[in-house]
Amino acid sequence: MATAPNAVSVGDGRFTPVNGAVGAWDRWRDELAHVGGVSPLIRFEDSVRTRIELSTTHPSGLAQFITGKTTLLSNLIRDDLAFRTASAAASTLTAKAVELAATRGIDAMHLAIGLAEWRFEKQDFRGPVLLRPLAIRRYGRDFELRLKGALQLNPGLVAAMREQYDIELDPAQFVALALSAGAFKPQPVIDRLRELTSHLQRFSVQPRLLISSFDEVGAALLADAKDLSHPVIDAVAGNPTAVARITGAADRVDVIPQDQRPPMLDGALLDADPEQEQAVAEIAAGHHLAVHALPGTGATQTIVNALGALVAQHRRVLVVSPRHATLKAVADRLAEIGLPGLTASGRTVRRDLIQAISRNEKAQPAETGEVDEALTRLRSVLLDYRTALGRRDPVLRVSVLDALGELSRLALLPSPPATTARLSTRAMEALATDRGAVQEDLLRAASLGEFRVGPMDSPWYGAVFADGQGAAQAHQLAKRLHGTEVPRLLERADALIAGSRFRAFGTVAELGVYLKLLLDIRETLDRFQPAVFDRSLGELIIATGPRRDSREMSTVNRRRLKRLAKEYLRPGVHVVDLHESLQRIQQQRVLWQRFVTSGVAPDVPPGITDVWTEYQAVSADLAALDEPLGLTGTPDSLLQEPVDGLGDRLAALAADSDVLENLQDRQAVMARLKAQDLAPLLEDLAGRHVPPERVGAELELAWWKSVLERLLAEDPALLGANTTVLDRLEQDFRLVDEAHAGANAKRLAWQLADAWRLALADRGPEADALKQLLQQKVDDPQVLHREAPHLVKLLAPVWLAPPYEVHALGEVTFDTVVVVDAGALSFAEGLGALRRAKQVVVFGDPVTQTPMPFDIAIRETEPEQETQKRLDERQADSVFSRIADLVRTVELTTSYRAGGEDLAELVNRRFYDGRIESVPWAGTFLGHGSLVLDYVDNGHGLPDAETGAVEATDPEVQRVVERVLDHAATRPRESLMVISGSAKHAIRVQQAVMKALVRRGDVTEFFTRDQAEPFIVVTLAEAVGHSRDRVILSIGFGRTPHGRTLSQLGPLAKPGGERLLAAAVTRARRSLAIVSCFRPDDLDGDRMPAGVLALRRLLADAEGRIADDAIDDDRDAMLVDLARRLRALGMQVALGYHEKLGLVASHGARAITVETDAALQGRSLRQGLRLRPELLKRLGWHYLRVHSFDLFSDPDAIAQRIAIALGAREPSPLTTTMPIVEVRT
C-alpha cells in the first residue's frame, strides 16, 4: 500500500519511517481482543442458568439425540423438576442463540462433551473438551434440539494447552478417538486428555454433556488484524496522506435518466428508483461510498443491483453484515431472479459452488433485441406525448395540462361560463400575457349595459354612432319611416305597380328597379315608336355599332339595317347615338319581359314621377339607417328586407331601446374590445345577456378553449387526444419494460456461463482439482481458493460473511467490499473486511444502528451500564460513521414498506427530519391503519423491590397475549414479534403465550412450525437484529396502585433509550401495534429521561396520526369535479390524501387511488407507468390511471368505472371491470 512505511524512504538510514496510523492500529487490536467478551471456551460459567445438563438424560432420548435427529427436551429430561430447571435454561439459551445469530451471524450453540477445569497462574479456567454444533428452538412449551455439523476439539482448549503448558493437542486425533468403530464414544477422548494432563495439578476432566453457548471470535479477529496497512484504514486513523487520497476521489457520477438510457445500458437486476440508481452508479464506477439507507428504502435491492453491476465487470465482491437476515436476503433475492449460487458463504460454500455450476450449465442466451427495439420505440412516442402535455407554448406560455386544469376550474364555478366563442390567433396571442385590461373593459361594457341586449333582442345591437346625437337622430328617423314614409310609399307604389302589369315587388330595392325601368321606358317611348319593343334588336345593334365589331356583316346589309333602325324613331326626333340607345332599349326589353307577363307591350302608368320622388327620399333614409347598423351593402340591409317584414323591422327600430343609452361610452369600450378581435365573444355575451360579474370567466373560457384547440391542432405528438391509442401504447410499454428488466438477470447468467465454459477449456487442471474437492465434500474456502483460484472466482464472484468469519476466507483481496448494517459494527470489527478491499462501500443507518459490545457466553452478572457519552463515542466509531466522514454519501429516502406512511412517519419527523418519502397504506383510509395504539387503562402494580419499577402488569401481559393469539388465528402466514421495554415483561409474555396454547390447539402450528421468521418475544436491545411483518411493541411498565407514573422505565430511562425506541418502531414491515399502560400526558415531566420523553412524543405522534382528519386539497380542479361525482355515488373521497395521492376513494372494504397525467409529470415512464402502480397495489390500493383528456371530456364515465371497481355499482354486461385488490387489515 502507498501508506506502508516500507514504501517510503527518507534518504537517511538513521531514521525509520513510521505510519501515523500505528497508534490507532494498536487501539483497534486491543479492542478486537475483547470482542465477544470472555471466551466460554476456556472460562465457562457453570450454573443451572447458563447450560442444559444432559449428563443424566433418558437413554432412549439420548440415543435419538446423538444420531442427529430432532429431539424434544422433554424426551431427554423426563423428571418434572429437572425439566423445569432445564426449560428455564433452554429459554435463556434460545434467546442467546437467536440474538447472536440475528445480530452477529454467530451460531454459538454447541453440545459440550466433557468439561475440563484447571488453574494456571492463580486463574481458574473451565471449558468443554469436544464440541458439536447444535440448533435449539422453542416448540410450544417445549424445546427442539438437533445436532448439526461435525465434531471438533475445543480450539480454545487447544490454544490454552499450547500457550500455558506447551502441550500440543491434535484435534484430528481426538475426533478420531471419539468416532472410532463408527460409533460415538466420548470416553476415549476424556481418558486421552486425562493422560496428557496427568502431571498437572488441579487439572481435571469431567465426563459431562452440556448444552450452552460456546464460541469465541476475538482471538481470530486479532490474528487477522496483523497487517492493517490500507489507505482507507489509514485515513480513518488520521494518516494525512491517506486522508488526502481517499477524500480526493472522483467527481459524482452523472446517471443517464431512465427515459434517456439505451436499453443496452439499462442492466439493473431489480427495479430501482433514481436514488438507488445513483448509489449503484457510484459503486460501479469504483468510488468509495457511504449509503445512508433510511428504514424501508430498499437497501437490499440496491445491494443486489450493485452486485449485478460489479459482477458484470468481472469484479470480486465481499458482502459483510453482522446480521444474518441481511446476508440471507441478498442471497435469496439473487436466487429469486434466477441467479442461485452467485453468492457463496463459508458455511455453505460447497453447496453454493454446485448451485453455480448447475446454473452455468442450464443458462440460455437472453434474446432481447426485439424487446429492446420495441421499448425504445414505445418510449419515444410516450415521451413525446408526455412532453407535449406539459410543454408550455413559447407564445401562449401555457401547456395542455394548464388548459385542461383551468377549464375544469372554470366548470366548477357556481355559475360556470358557457361561451362557445373562439378567439383568433391574434387575439389569443395578445391575451397570453395579460388579460386583466381586457377583463376590465368587458366588465365596464357589461356595467354600461352592453350585454343586456343581444342581436336577437334589438335591431340596434351593434350600431355605431359618432355621438349620442347621431343615435337620437337615427332613432327619430326610424320612427318617421315606420310611422309615415314607408307605409305611404308602399301604398302608392302598390297602386302604381298594380296598373303596370308588373308582378309585386318584394323589397324596397326591387321597387326602385321597377320604378327606374318604367322611367327609362317612358323616356324611350318619348323618342321611339312602341314597335321597337316588339322584336329583337340584336342585328340592329350590330349594324349601328362600330364596323370593327361586325366585320362579317356586309356593307349592303349594314346599310339596310341602319335604315330600318331609324324607322323606329318618332317623327322629328333625332338621336345622337343610335347604337347606344338601341342597347338601352334591348336591356329594358329584357327586364320588362322578366318582370311582367309575356306578350304584354311596355306601358308606363301615370304618377310614376311622384312615386319615384318619394322612393328616392325613403331609400336614402333607409340607407342612412343601414350605415350605423353596419348593414350597408349586405343582404340584411333594410333596402333588401322583404316588404312583408320591413314594417316589423322598422317598428323594432322605432321602439324605445336601452341600446341607445350611454351609447358613446359603450362604443369607446367596444371599439377597444373589437380591436382585439373579440367580436365573436362580444356577440355571444350579448346574445346570452351575461351579467357583469361573469364576463371575466367567459373571457377565460373562450381563451383557454381556443388555446387548447390550437395546441391540439398544432402538435401531432398529442395524438389528437386519442386516449384509446394511448392506453394501448402504455399497456405495451409496461409489458415490454417488464420483459426487458426481467431479462437482465438472464443476460448476466449467460455472461457468467460463457466465461465458465471458456475457463474450463483453458484451465483443465484447475477444473479437475475443483471437481475432486467438491466430490470430497471439502468446504474450506481457503483450500478452494488455493487449488482453483480462477474457477472459484468465476463460480463465486460474490462472498457473504459476517465480520467475525471473514478471516476464514484467507488472504483474498476483493475488488469491492460492501459492509451492510455498518452503523451496528464498530470500526475495529470491520477491519478484517476493510483491509481486503480495493473499494469500500458501506450501507447503514446511524439513527437505528449503534455498535454495542456483546457476550457470546451467558453471564450470571449484568453488563456494565453504558453512559450517554460512551454511546455517542460508539456511534461515532461505527464503520458507517468513520467511512462516511471521508467519502461521498448517498441517501436512500423512498420507503417501500407494506405498512406505508403510517409506520414511516412515526419516526420520520422525530428522527429523520422528514426525509423519508413514503406512500399511504390503503388500510389507513379504510379505517384500519398499520399503526395501532392499544392503551391498557387498568395497568397498575406494585414497584419492584430491586428496580423500583412497575413491570409486567397482568392486564398488559393479558392484552399482549390476546393480540398474539388473534394474529396466530387470523394471519398465520405473516410473521410476528413482540418487543418489550422490560426483560421481565418479555419473559412473562412468553410464558403466558405458551400457557395459553394449552387451550388453543387451533393456533399451535403457528408457534411450533419451522419457519424463516418464527414468533419471538425480545427486549428493545435484542430487537435491533430482527424484523417481522407485524410487531407488537409492549412498553412493559405500568403505574402504581395510586395511578402514579414512575420514571424507572428500564432501558428507556437509560442512556441510548431514544435510539432503542427508534429501532424498535422500525422493525415492522406491515403493521405496528403499541400496547401501553401510559398515555402521552402520563409521561409529562421535566425530570423524565430522554428515552421516556421520546416515548411520550412517540405516543403523541401516533395519536395525532390516527386521529388526523385529511383536509381536501382542491388545487386540481378536474379531481375536485370527479370527487363531487363520486360522493354523489355514495363513496368516501379524499383529495390530496396526505399530500401524496391526488384522489382516493373507498366503498366497503375496497379503496382506489386515481392518478392523472399531472401526477406522472416529473417521473420516468418506468416509475410512472409500472413501478408506482405496482407499489400502490402492494399497499392495498386499486390503481386507476386516468388520462386528463378523458377526465376532462367525460368525468361521469370515469366516476362510473371507479364505482364499479369498488363495488358501488354493478357493471353492465359490456363493461370491463378492474381487478379486485382486497386490503388486508
LOLUM-543284 format. One record per residue (C-alpha): residue in three letters; x, y, z. Coordinates in steps of 0.2 Angstrom, whole numbers, plus 5000, padded with zeros to 4 digits. Layout:
// LOLUM-543284
ALAXYZ;...
***
This chain:
// LOLUM-543284
MET500050005000;ALA500650184997;THR500550225015;ALA501550075021;PRO503250135030;ASN504250015019;ALA503650105004;VAL504450275010;SER506250325011;VAL506950475019;GLY508650455012;ASP509450435029;GLY509750265036;ARG509750335054;PHE507850375053;THR506450245051;PRO504850295043;VAL503350265054;ASN501550265048;GLY500550395058;ALA499150265059;VAL500150145070;GLY499350215086;ALA497650185080;TRP498050015074;ASP498649965092;ARG497050035099;TRP495949935087;ARG496949775090;ASP496649795109;GLU494849815106;LEU494749665094;ALA495549555108;HIS493949585119;VAL492649565105;GLY491349435111;GLY491849455129;VAL492649325140;SER492849165130;PRO491749025136;LEU492948905128;ILE494048925142;ARG493149025155;PHE491448945155;GLU490248995169;ASP489548835175;SER487748865183;VAL486048805180;ARG485648965171;THR487048955159;ARG486848775152;ILE485748625150;GLU486448475159;LEU486248315149;SER487348205159;THR485948115167;THR484648115152;HIS483547975147;PRO484447835137;SER483147825123;GLY483048015121;LEU484948025121;ALA485247895108;GLN484047985096;PHE484848155100;ILE486648095097;THR486148025080;GLY485748205074;LYS483848185075;THR482748325081;THR482348285099;LEU481248375112;LEU482048425128;SER480648335137;ASN481148175129;LEU482948205136;ILE482448255153;ARG480948175160;ASP481048225178;ASP479748365181;LEU480948465192;ALA482448445182;PHE481448485166;ARG480848655174;THR482648695178;ALA483248645160;SER481748735152;ALA482248895161;ALA484048875155;ALA483448825137;SER482448985137;THR483949085140;LEU485048985128;THR483749005114;ALA483649195117;LYS485549205116;ALA485649095101;VAL484349205092;GLU485249365097;LEU486949305091;ALA486349235075;ALA485249385071;THR486349525076;ARG488149445074;GLY487949305062;ILE488649185075;ASP488049015078;ALA488648985096;MET487548845102;HIS488548685105;LEU488448525114;ALA489948515125;ILE490648335128;GLY491748335143;LEU492248485154;ALA494048525158;GLU494448635173;TRP496248695178;ARG497148835187;PHE498548925179;GLU499449075187;LYS498149105200;GLN496749105187;ASP495348975186;PHE494948905169;ARG493548795163;GLY493048735146;PRO492248595135;VAL493348465128;LEU492348415112;LEU491048525104;ARG489748495091;PRO488648625084;LEU486848625089;ALA485148705084;ILE483948745098;ARG482248825095;ARG480648845106;TYR479248715102;GLY477748775111;ARG478148755129;ASP479548635125;PHE481148655115;GLU481848565100;LEU483648515100;ARG484648455084;LEU486448415082;LYS487248485066;GLY488948495059;ALA490548405063;LEU491348365080;GLN492848465084;LEU494148485098;ASN493848645108;PRO495048765099;GLY495148875115;LEU495748725125;VAL497048685111;ALA497748855112;ALA497748865131;MET498648705132;ARG499948765120;GLU500248935127;GLN500148885146;TYR500848715146;ASP501748685130;ILE500548535127;GLU500148515109;LEU498348435106;ASP498048355089;PRO496248395085;ALA496048265072;GLN496748135083;PHE495448175097;VAL494048175085;ALA494548005078;LEU494547935096;ALA492847995098;LEU492147915082;SER493147755082;ALA492247605076;GLY490947705068;ALA490147755084;PHE490147905095;LYS491247865111;PRO491748015121;GLN492647915135;PRO494247885125;VAL494448065122;ILE494248105141;ASP495447975145;ARG496748035132;LEU496648215139;ARG496748155157;GLU498348055152;LEU499148205143;THR498748315159;SER499048195172;HIS500648285178;LEU499748445180;GLN499048495197;ARG497248545199;PHE496848495181;SER495348385180;VAL494148325166;GLN492348285170;PRO491348165159;ARG489848285156;LEU488648335142;LEU488148515142;ILE487248625130;SER487748815131;SER488448955120;PHE490248905116;ASP491249005104;GLU492549145103;VAL492949275089;GLY494149395097;ALA495649295095;ALA495349255077;LEU494949445073;LEU496549495082;ALA497649375072;ASP496849435056;ALA497249615060;LYS499149585059;ASP499349695044;LEU498249845044;SER499149955031;HIS497750005020;PRO497350185013;VAL495550185020;ILE496050115037;ASP497550235037;ALA496450385033;VAL495250345047;ALA496750335058;GLY497150505053;ASN498650475041;PRO498650645031;THR499250565015;ALA497950435016;VAL496550565020;ALA497050665005;ARG497050514994;ILE495350455000;THR494450625001;GLY495150674984;ALA494150544975;ALA493250574958;ASP491850684954;ARG490050624956;VAL489450514943;ASP488150584931;VAL486750444929;ILE485850444912;PRO484050464916;GLN482950314914;ASP481950394899;GLN483550434890;ARG484550274894;PRO484950154880;PRO484249984884;MET485949904882;LEU486550014897;ASP485049984907;GLY485549824916;ALA484949834934;LEU484449664941;LEU483049744951;ASP481949894948;ALA482750044956;ASP482250224960;PRO483450374955;GLU484250374972;GLN484650194971;GLU485250214953;GLN486450344959;ALA487150234973;VAL487450094960;ALA488250204948;GLU489450274961;ILE489850094966;ALA490050034948;ALA491250174945;GLY492450114958;HIS492150254970;HIS492250234989;LEU490450274995;ALA489350285011;VAL487550245008;HIS486350315021;ALA484950195020;LEU483450255029;PRO482150125036;GLY481250035022;THR482150125007;GLY482749964998;ALA484549945004;THR484449754999;GLN483849784981;THR485149924979;ILE486549804985;VAL485849674973;ASN485949794959;ALA487649844964;LEU488249664964;GLY487549644947;ALA488449794940;LEU490149734948;VAL489949554943;ALA489649614925;GLN491349704926;HIS492149534932;ARG492549604949;ARG492649504965;VAL491549564979;LEU491349534998;VAL489749575007;VAL489949595025;SER488549615038;PRO488349575057;ARG486549525054;HIS486149355047;ALA484549415039;THR485349545029;LEU486549425021;LYS485149295018;ALA484049425010;VAL485449464997;ALA485649284993;ASP483849254992;ARG483449404981;LEU484849344969;ALA484149164969;GLU482349234966;ILE482849314949;GLY483749164943;LEU485549184950;PRO485749054963;GLY487449024968;LEU488049194963;THR488549214981;ALA489549104992;SER489749095011;GLY491049005021;ARG489748895029;THR488848835013;VAL490248865000;ARG490148684993;ARG488348694990;ASP488448864983;LEU489848814971;ILE488748664965;GLN487248784963;ALA488348904952;ILE488948764941;SER487248704939;ARG486648874934;ASN488048894922;GLU487648734913;LYS485748774912;ALA486048964906;GLN485249014890;PRO485649174880;ALA484449314883;GLU483649364866;THR483049544869;GLY483349634853;GLU481549644848;VAL481049694866;ASP482349824867;GLU481849894850;ALA480049904855;LEU480549984871;THR481450114863;ARG480050154850;LEU478650154863;ARG479650264875;SER479950384861;VAL478150404857;LEU477550414875;LEU478950534880;ASP478450644866;TYR476650644871;ARG477050674890;THR478250814885;ALA476950894874;LEU475650884888;GLY476750984899;ARG477751094887;ARG477251274888;ASP476951364871;PRO478351494868;VAL477051624863;LEU475551574873;ARG476651524888;VAL475451384894;SER475351194892;VAL473951074888;LEU473951024906;ASP473751204911;ALA472251224899;LEU471351074905;GLY471651124923;GLU470951294920;LEU469551244910;SER469051124924;ARG469251254937;LEU468051364927;ALA466751224926;LEU466751214945;LEU466251394947;PRO464451424955;SER463951494938;PRO465151414925;PRO465451514909;ALA464751434894;THR465351534879;THR465651444863;ALA466551584855;ARG468351554849;LEU469651684848;SER470851714833;THR472651684834;ARG473051874835;ALA471851884850;MET472551734859;GLU474251794857;ALA473851964863;LEU472951904878;ALA474351774883;THR475251884895;ASP473951994902;ARG472051984901;GLY471752104915;ALA471552254904;VAL470352164893;GLN469352094908;GLU469152274914;ASP468552334898;LEU467252194897;LEU466752224915;ARG466552414910;ALA465552364895;ALA464452254904;SER464152384918;LEU463652504905;GLY462352384899;GLU463152324883;PHE462752144886;ARG460952174892;VAL460352174874;GLY460952054861;PRO460752034842;MET459051944844;ASP458452074857;SER458652244847;PRO459052284829;TRP460052424836;TYR461352304844;GLY463052334837;ALA462552504829;VAL463952634828;PHE463752814830;ALA464952964831;ASP463953034846;GLY462353024856;GLN461553154845;GLY461853044829;ALA460952904839;ALA459553004843;GLN459353074825;ALA459352894819;HIS458052844831;GLN456952984826;LEU457252944808;ALA456752764811;LYS455152824819;ARG454752934804;LEU455052804792;HIS453952674802;GLY452652794805;THR452352884788;GLU453652874775;VAL453752694772;PRO451952654773;ARG451452794761;LEU452752744749;LEU452252564749;GLU450452614747;ARG450752724732;ALA451952604724;ASP450752464726;ALA449452564716;LEU450652614703;ILE451452444700;ALA449752364700;GLY449252464685;SER450852424676;ARG450652234675;PHE452252214685;ARG452252064697;ALA452352134715;PHE453952194721;GLY454752104736;THR455952244743;VAL456152424743;ALA457752404732;GLU456652304720;LEU455452434719;GLY456752554714;VAL457252444700;TYR455452444694;LEU455252624695;LYS456952664686;LEU456452544672;LEU454752624670;LEU455652794669;ASP456852734657;ILE455452654646;ARG454552824647;GLU456052914640;THR456252784626;LEU454452794621;ASP454652984620;ARG455952954606;PHE455452794598;GLN453952704591;PRO453252574603;ALA453552444590;VAL455352454595;PHE454952334609;ASP454152204598;ARG455652124590;SER457452084595;LEU458652224591;GLY460252124590;GLU460652144572;LEU460152324573;ILE461352354587;ILE462752264577;ALA462352364562;THR462452534571;GLY463952494580;PRO465752514575;ARG466252414559;ARG467752334569;ASP466452234579;SER465552164564;ARG466752134550;GLU465751984545;MET464152094541;SER464152154523;THR464052334519;VAL462452324510;ASN461552234524;ARG462352354537;ARG461552504527;ARG459852414526;LEU459852384544;LYS460352564549;ARG458852624538;LEU457752504547;ALA458352564564;LYS457952744560;GLU456252704555;TYR455852664574;LEU456152854578;ARG454752964581;PRO454553094568;GLY455653244570;VAL456653154584;HIS458553154582;VAL459653034592;VAL461453074593;ASP462052894597;LEU460852774589;HIS461952624594;GLU461952664612;SER460052704613;LEU459652534605;GLN460752444618;ARG459752534632;ILE458152484624;GLN458752304622;GLN459152304641;GLN457452374645;ARG456552244634;VAL457452104643;LEU456952174661;TRP455252204655;GLN455052034650;ARG455751974666;PHE454552074677;VAL452952064668;THR451851934659;SER452551884642;GLY451651964627;VAL451252124635;ALA451952284627;PRO452852404639;ASP451752534646;VAL452152674658;PRO450752714671;PRO450352894676;GLY451052964693;ILE452752874692;THR453653044694;ASP452953074711;VAL453152894717;TRP454952904711;THR455253054720;GLU454552984736;TYR455552824734;GLN457252924732;ALA456853004749;VAL456452844758;SER457852744751;ALA459052874756;ASP458352874774;LEU458452684774;ALA460252694768;ALA460552814782;LEU459952684795;ASP460952544787;GLU462652644789;PRO462652644808;LEU461952474809;GLY463352404798;LEU462152344785;THR462652444770;GLY462852334755;THR462452174765;PRO460952054762;ASP460252114778;SER460152294773;LEU458452374775;LEU458352404757;GLN458452224754;GLU457152174768;PRO455552094761;VAL454152224762;ASP453152104772;GLY454452114786;LEU455052294784;GLY453752364794;ASP454152254809;ARG456052294807;LEU455652474807;ALA454452454821;ALA455852374831;LEU457052514827;ALA455752644831;ALA455352564848;ASP456252634863;SER457852534867;ASP459252534881;VAL460452504867;LEU460452684863;GLU460852744881;ASN462552794886;LEU463052744868;GLN464552854867;ASP465352774882;ARG464952594877;GLN465652624859;ALA467352684866;VAL467452524876;MET466852414862;ALA467952494850;ARG469452434860;LEU468752264863;LYS468452244844;ALA470152304840;GLN470752144850;ASP469752034838;LEU468451994852;ALA466952024841;PRO466351834842;LEU466451844861;LEU465552004862;GLU464151944851;ASP464051784862;LEU464051884878;ALA462652004872;GLY461651854865;ARG461651774882;HIS461451934892;VAL462951884903;PRO462951994919;PRO464552094923;GLU465151984937;ARG465351834924;VAL466151914909;GLY467851884916;ALA467551704917;GLU466851704900;LEU468451784893;GLU469451654902;LEU468451514895;ALA468551574877;TRP470451604879;TRP470851434887;LYS469751334875;SER470451424860;VAL472151394866;LEU471851204869;GLU471151184852;ARG472651274844;LEU473851164854;LEU473051004850;ALA472951054831;GLU474751114830;ASP475650974840;PRO475550794832;ALA476450724847;LEU474750744857;LEU474050604845;GLY472450714843;ALA472050674862;ASN471650494856;THR471650404873;THR471250234866;VAL472850234857;LEU473750304872;ASP473050164883;ARG473650034871;LEU475450114870;GLU475550124889;GLN475049944891;ASP476349894878;PHE477649994887;ARG477349914903;LEU477449734896;VAL478949774886;ASP479849864900;GLU479549724912;ALA480149604900;HIS481749704897;ALA482049724916;GLY481749534919;ALA482949484906;ASN484449574914;ALA484749434926;LYS484649304912;ARG485949414902;LEU487149414917;ALA486949224920;TRP487349194901;GLN488849304903;LEU489449204918;ALA489149044910;ASP490049094894;ALA491549144905;TRP491448974914;ARG491448874898;LEU493048964892;ALA493848944909;LEU493548764909;ALA494348744892;ASP495848854897;ARG496148794914;GLY495948604914;PRO497048564929;GLU496048684940;ALA494448604934;ASP495048434939;ALA495648494956;LEU493948584959;LYS492948434954;GLN493948324966;LEU493748444980;LEU491948454978;GLN491748264977;GLN492748254993;LYS491548375001;VAL492948505005;ASP492148665012;ASP493648765017;PRO493648925007;GLN495548945009;VAL495848775001;LEU494648804987;HIS495448974983;ARG497148894984;GLU496848754972;ALA495648834960;PRO495849024961;HIS495249064944;LEU493748954943;VAL493148984961;LYS493149174957;LEU492149144941;LEU490949024951;ALA490849134967;PRO491149314962;VAL490249374977;TRP490549314995;LEU489449345010;ALA490149335028;PRO489849415045;PRO491349515050;TYR491849385063;GLU492149255049;VAL493049355036;HIS494649285042;ALA494149115036;LEU494149165018;GLY496049185019;GLU497149325012;VAL496049354997;THR495949534990;PHE494249594984;ASP493949724971;THR492449794982;VAL491949765000;VAL490249805004;VAL489849825023;VAL488049825027;ASP487249875043;ALA488849965045;GLY488150085058;ALA488049925070;LEU489849875068;SER491249955077;PHE492750005065;ALA493849885074;GLU492649745070;GLY492649795052;LEU494549795050;GLY494649615043;ALA493449655028;LEU494149835025;ARG495949785024;ARG495449655010;ALA494649794999;LYS495149894985;GLN493549994985;VAL492550015001;VAL490650035001;VAL489650055017;PHE487750045020;GLY487050095036;ASP485850205047;PRO486650285062;VAL484950335069;THR484450155072;GLN486150075072;THR487450085086;PRO488949975089;MET488749885105;PRO489849765114;PHE489149585116;ASP489549425125;ILE489549255117;ALA489449175134;ILE487949185145;ARG488449285160;GLU487749275178;THR488149465180;GLU487349605171;PRO488549705159;GLU489049875165;GLN487850015161;GLU488350125146;THR488450315148;GLN487750435135;LYS489550495132;ARG490150315129;LEU488650285117;ASP489050445107;GLU490850385106;ARG490250215100;GLN489150295087;ALA490550405080;ASP491650245079;SER490550145069;VAL491150085052;PHE489750195044;SER490250355053;ARG492050335051;ILE491950305032;ALA490550425029;ASP491650565037;LEU492950535022;VAL491950485007;ARG490450544997;THR488750495005;VAL487150454995;GLU485550445004;LEU484050325001;THR482450415006;THR481050324997;SER480150195008;TYR479450045001;ARG478749955016;ALA477049875015;GLY476549975031;GLY476550135021;GLU476650305028;ASP475950275045;LEU477550175050;ALA478750285041;GLU478050445048;LEU478150385065;VAL480050405065;ASN480250515050;ARG479950685058;ARG480650645075;PHE482250555070;TYR482550595051;ASP481950775049;GLY480550725037;ARG481750655024;ILE480850485022;GLU479750485007;SER478350365009;VAL476550325002;PRO475050305012;TRP474350125015;ALA472550095009;GLY472050025026;THR472350185034;PHE471050265023;LEU469850125026;GLY469950155045;HIS471150015050;GLY472950085048;SER474550005050;LEU474850095066;VAL473850045081;LEU473850125099;ASP473150005112;TYR473050085129;VAL472849975145;ASP471950085157;ASN472049975172;GLY473949935171;HIS474349955189;GLY475549865200;LEU476749875215;PRO478549945211;ASP479949805211;ALA480949805227;GLU482549805217;THR482249915202;GLY480950025209;ALA479950005193;VAL478149945190;GLU478449805177;ALA477449675168;THR475749715175;ASP474449575172;PRO473249675162;GLU474649725149;VAL475349545148;GLN473549485145;ARG473249615132;VAL474849565123;VAL474349385123;GLU472649425116;ARG473449515102;VAL474749375099;LEU473349235098;ASP472249345087;HIS473749365075;ALA474049175075;ALA472249145071;THR471949275058;ARG473649305050;PRO474649145052;ARG475549175036;GLU476349335042;SER477749345054;LEU477549415072;MET478749485085;VAL478349555102;ILE479649695108;SER479649745126;GLY480449885135;SER480649765150;ALA481549605151;LYS480449545165;HIS478949585155;ALA479649495140;ILE479849335150;ARG478049345157;VAL477349375139;GLN478249225133;GLN477749115147;ALA475949175146;VAL475849145127;MET476448965129;LYS475248935143;ALA473848995133;LEU474248875119;VAL473648735130;ARG471848795127;ARG472148855109;GLY472648705099;ASP471948785084;VAL473448905083;THR474848795090;GLU475548765072;PHE475948955071;PHE477148945086;THR477848765083;ARG478148755064;ASP479948785057;GLN479948955048;ALA481149085042;GLU480449215054;PRO479749125069;PHE478749205083;ILE479949285096;VAL479749395111;VAL481349515113;THR481849665123;LEU482249835115;ALA484049795114;GLU483849625106;ALA482649685093;VAL483849785083;GLY484349625073;HIS482649575069;SER481149625058;ARG479449555056;ASP477849585045;ARG476949635061;VAL477649695078;ILE476849725095;LEU477849845105;SER477349825123;ILE478049955134;GLY478049835149;PHE477949965163;GLY476350015172;ARG475850145185;THR475750125204;PRO474150075213;HIS473850265215;GLY474050305197;ARG475750375198;THR476950355183;LEU478750325188;SER480250375178;GLN481050205180;LEU480650135163;GLY482050015161;PRO483150035145;LEU482050185140;ALA482650285155;LYS484450245152;PRO485650325140;GLY485350265122;GLY483450235126;GLU482950355112;ARG483950255099;LEU483250095105;LEU481450155103;ALA481850225086;ALA482550055081;ALA481049965089;VAL479750055079;THR480650025063;ARG480649835065;ALA478949815057;ARG478649795039;ARG476749795038;SER476049845055;LEU476449905072;ALA475349895087;ILE475949995103;VAL475249925119;SER475550045134;CYS474850075151;PHE475350255148;ARG474650395138;PRO475750545132;ASP475150655146;ASP475650525159;LEU477450545154;ASP477550735156;GLY478850805167;ASP480550895165;ARG481450765175;MET480950625163;PRO482450545155;ALA482750575136;GLY482150395131;VAL480550425141;LEU480250595133;ALA480450505116;LEU479150385121;ARG477950525126;ARG478250615109;LEU478050445100;LEU476350415108;ALA475850585105;ASP476350575087;ALA475450415085;GLU473850485092;GLY473950635080;ARG474150525065;ILE472750405070;ALA471550555073;ASP472150655058;ASP470750715048;ALA471350745030;ILE470950915023;ASP470450915004;ASP471750984993;ASP470751074979;ARG472151134968;ASP471751014954;ALA470051064948;MET469750904937;LEU470050794953;VAL468850914963;ASP467550884950;LEU467750704950;ALA467750694969;ARG465950784969;ARG465350654957;LEU466050504967;ARG465250574983;ALA463650584974;LEU463850404970;GLY464050364989;MET465850344990;GLN467050415003;VAL468350534994;ALA469850624999;LEU470850744989;GLY472750774990;TYR472750625003;HIS474250655015;GLU474950765001;LYS475450604992;LEU473950544982;GLY472950664971;LEU471250574974;VAL470750424984;ALA469050344986;SER468350194995;HIS466750094997;GLY466649955008;ALA468249865010;ARG469049924994;ALA470050084991;ILE470650164975;THR471850294970;VAL471750394954;GLU473150474946;THR473150594931;ASP474450644918;ALA474950794930;ALA475350664944;LEU476550574932;GLN477450734927;GLY479250734933;ARG479350544935;SER480150424922;LEU478950324911;ARG479550164921;GLN479250244938;GLY477550324932;LEU476850184922;ARG477450024930;LEU478350044947;ARG477250174955;PRO475650074951;GLU476449914957;LEU476950004974;LEU475250064976;LYS474449894973;ARG475649824986;LEU475049954998;GLY473249894995;TRP472550014983;HIS471649984967;TYR472550094955;LEU471750194941;ARG472750284928;VAL471650424920;HIS472150524905;SER471750704908;PHE470850714892;ASP469650584897;LEU469350654914;PHE469050824906;SER467950764892;ASP466950634901;PRO467150634920;ASP465450544923;ALA466250394914;ILE467750394925;ALA466650404940;GLN465650254934;ARG467250154932;ILE467850194949;ALA466150154956;ILE466149984948;ALA467949944953;LEU467449974971;GLY465849884971;ALA464750034972;ARG463950004956;GLU463549844946;PRO464449834929;SER463549824913;PRO463749664903;LEU464949764891;THR465949844905;THR467749794908;THR468049784926;MET469649824936;PRO470549684945;ILE470049674963;VAL471349714977;GLU470749664994;VAL471649765008;ARG472249655022;THR472049735039;
***
